[in-house]
Every structure is written in structure tokens, then in C-alpha cells.
Amino acid sequence: MAEPNGASPVAASNRDAFAETFAEIALEAAVPVMAVYAATTIEVHRKPDLSPVTEADEAAEAVILKCLAAKLPGVPVLSEEAAARGERVTIGSTFVLVDPIDGTREFLSRNGEFTINIGLVVDGEPRAGVVYAPALQKLWIGGASAALCTVAPGGRLPPAHERKPVHIRKAPSQGLTAVASRSHSDPETETFLAGLPIAERHSAGSSLKFCAVAEGSADVYPRFGVTMEWDTAAGDAVLRAAGGTVRVADGSPLRYGKAEAQFRNGAFVAWGDASAIRGISSILR
């Protein structure tokens, strides 16, 4: 398996190398995405699960997979659209998860709240990842630490000293700020949030919710609907690098590589300050 700089995939420096590589690839993939985004009409198809897919999803995936094959030969890659086409990938302890456009509904509504997600998983944990919102020109990078930078699609990745460090905040004593899905609300989310001291609530699309918690503009993001591992790995990596955590019903961290579940996630809650964590198991019974 080839790895950046030949280092161990669990080394902090190598996590940053993976993240840098992913960031460069995301910027390249964003060019065809934004070309479709700017078009007068966008052709939409339906996948077997009836979720929408556009030529932008497919074009971005093609760029990402080509670049990953060249830069990380031998590292297994599990990508959303390839999986939807029935392509099977044998993963090992180290693999990459790709969502070429997370938030296709937001992409189609042209509200800018869609992202390109690339994440590295090692031994079931997200160790490096990038979340790029090309319409907003914002790139979150998570390796040994987390950072945010502003860069246009196809642009040069800013050097580390030009990026803003990102870290979660301490839970405010006056109440938490929650962020929830713009397109996927459900009664379980409402029940869960009703049990917390919520002072503010916001909606956002795609993995921007993870990023909001990571940068301290929100404290909690619950998700009880179905998600896939490629939906969450990159944002999870950014959040963990920023000092946050993502927990499932039994209180353990969200794990990856769940081939027996066809890479589906169960309910989870993303938290900033761990001292604010409340259980979710009671509303899942």
C-alpha cells in the first residue's frame, strides 16, 4: 500500500499528508462540479434507492477516483456513486471513503450548502478528511489538527500558515446551539433536542453540520435518519481533529468499515464539548 511520504497511516504527520492530498483532489474535483452548478438546467437521474444523482456527482467522482489511484495506489476506495452502480470494493484496515457531492438536494436548489467529502479510515476510525464547499469557497481540513481556509475551485491550496485553526468550543452555560439537517428532519431529532438545554437552533445541508460543530458555531448535531459511511467520514474526521466526537446510542464513537451493514450508519450525535454529552439510547427503544 502506498502512503504519503512512506509514513505509517496512524502517524500524526502522515494524517496531515493524507489530508493535504485530499484537499488538493477536492479542489480539482470542484471544477466540473461548479460547471454543472452554473448551467441553466441540471439533468437529474434516480439511483436504485430513488435518491437524486447528477452529472456533477459522476464527474466529481471520476476526478477523485483517478487522482486517488495515482497518488495513493493500492489504497481501497469506497465511493458513493460506484457503490450505487453495484461496484464492490474489498476494504482492509485502511481505506478511503468518498462522497463526490454530499447534499445533492442542496446542489439542485442552488443554495450552496453542498460539499465534496474525502475521508481516510484506519482501524475503524476516521483519521484524516476534507470537507469542501465549492460554492462557498470554504475548505475544512482535518488531520492531526483542524483548519479552515478560503479557496476557489481549481485554486492553489493555501499553505498551513494561511489557514485558520479550527477547534470546538466549551459548551455555553446559557444553553447549547444545535444544528440539524435542512432536508432530513424527523420526530426522533425533535425528541432528542427537546431533552437538551437548547438556546439556539440552525439548519444546514450536507457535512456543513459537522463543520459548524468543529469550528464552535454549534455544539451538537443529532442524526437519526439513515446515513452511509461516505456521508460522514470526512466531516467526522474534521470534527475529531477539532476536539469533538461522534457517538452512537451505546455511547461509543461512531465506527467505520461496517461491511456487514453495507456501510450504513445507525443513529449518532456529533458533539463539540464532551462534557455536554447526553445519551440517545432511550429514544431508540
C-alpha positions, 0 to 999 in steps of 0.5 A: 500500500502506498502512503504519503511520504512512506509514513505509517497511516496512524502517524500524526504527520502522515494524517496531515499528508493524507489530508493535504492530498485530499484537499488538493483532489477536492479542489480539482474535483470542484471544477466540473462540479461548479460547471454543472452548478452554473448551467441553466438546467441540471439533468437529474437521474434516480439511483436504485434507492430513488435518491437524486444523482447528477452529472456533477456527482459522476464527474466529481467522482471520476476526478477523485477516483483517478487522482486517488489511484495515482497518488495513493495506489493500492489504497481501497476506495469506497465511493458513493456513486460506484457503490450505487452502480453495484461496484464492490470494493474489498476494504482492509484496515485502511481505506478511503471513503468518498462522497463526490457531492454530499447534499445533492438536494442542496446542489439542485436548489442552488443554495450552496450548502453542498460539499465534496467529502474525502475521508481516510479510515484506519482501524475503524476510525476516521483519521484524516478528511476534507470537507469542501464547499465549492460554492462557498469557497470554504475548505475544512481540513482535518488531520492531526489538527483542524483548519479552515481556509478560503479557496476557489475551485481549481485554486492553489491550496493555501499553505498551513500558515494561511489557514485558520485553526479550527477547534470546538468550543466549551459548551455555553452555560446559557444553553447549547446551539444545535444544528440539524439537517435542512432536508432530513428532519424527523420526530426522533431529532425533535425528541432528542433536542427537546431533552437538551438545554437548547438556546439556539437552533440552525439548519444546514445541508450536507457535512456543513453540520459537522463543520459548524460543530468543529469550528464552535458555531454549534455544539451538537448535531443529532442524526437519526435518519439513515446515513452511509459511511461516505456521508460522514467520514470526512466531516467526522474526521474534521470534527475529531481533529477539532476536539469533538466526537461522534457517538452512537446510542451505546455511547461509543464513537461512531465506527467505520468499515461496517461491511456487514451493514453495507456501510450504513450508519445507525443513529449518532450525535456529533458533539463539540464539548464532551462534557455536554454529552447526553445519551440517545439510547432511550429514544431508540427503544 
